[in-house]
């Protein structure tokens, strides 16, 4: 019996590899994960993104789901 599996190359990518390619810092990834914007899976202590989760994130990004009003910080008066 031949057990052939579909080609899953690219089905998952290590979170740190994706971050390096995207130019993102570990702090940014942590914040996005904490807010629930990025869904990752833990495999043997390493974090990975699935192709499905990555596609969903990119679709939400295109829709502007993460956009917020820019807030200019208040300036302190000089004495």
C-alpha positions in Angstrom: 0.0 0.0 0.0 1.5 3.3 -1.1 1.1 6.1 1.5 1.5 9.3 -0.5 1.0 12.6 1.1 0.1 15.8 -0.6 2.9 18.3 -1.1 2.9 20.4 2.0 6.0 22.4 1.3 5.3 25.9 2.6 2.3 24.8 4.6 4.0 26.0 7.8 6.8 28.5 8.4 8.8 29.3 11.5 7.6 32.5 13.1 11.1 33.9 13.5 11.9 33.1 9.8 8.7 34.9 8.7 9.5 37.9 11.0 13.1 38.2 9.5 11.7 38.3 6.0 9.0 40.8 6.9 11.5 43.0 8.9 9.6 42.7 12.2 11.0 42.7 15.7 10.3 40.0 18.3 8.5 42.6 20.4 6.1 43.4 17.6 5.4 39.7 17.1 4.7 39.4 20.8 2.3 42.3 20.8 0.4 41.0 17.7 0.1 37.6 19.3 -1.1 39.1 22.6 -3.8 41.1 20.7 -4.9 37.9 18.9 -3.9 39.3 15.5 -1.4 36.5 14.8 -2.3 32.9 15.5 0.6 30.5 15.9 1.0 26.9 16.7 3.7 25.5 19.1 5.5 22.4 17.8 8.2 21.1 20.2 8.7 24.5 21.8 9.0 26.4 18.5 6.4 28.8 17.1 5.1 28.3 13.6 2.5 30.0 11.3 0.3 27.8 9.1 -0.3 28.9 5.5 -4.0 29.3 6.4 -3.4 31.5 9.4 -0.9 33.6 7.5 -3.4 34.0 4.6 -6.1 35.1 7.1 -3.7 37.6 8.7 -2.8 39.1 5.3 -6.5 39.3 4.3 -7.4 41.1 7.5 -4.4 43.4 6.9 -5.7 44.3 3.4 -9.2 45.0 4.8 -7.8 47.4 7.3 -8.9 45.5 10.4 -5.8 46.6 12.3 -5.9 50.3 11.4 -6.3 52.8 14.2 -6.6 56.5 14.5 -3.1 58.0 14.9 -2.8 59.8 18.2 -0.2 62.6 18.4 1.3 62.7 21.9 0.6 65.9 23.9 3.6 68.2 24.4 4.6 69.3 27.8 4.8 73.1 28.3 8.4 74.3 28.8 9.0 76.4 32.0 
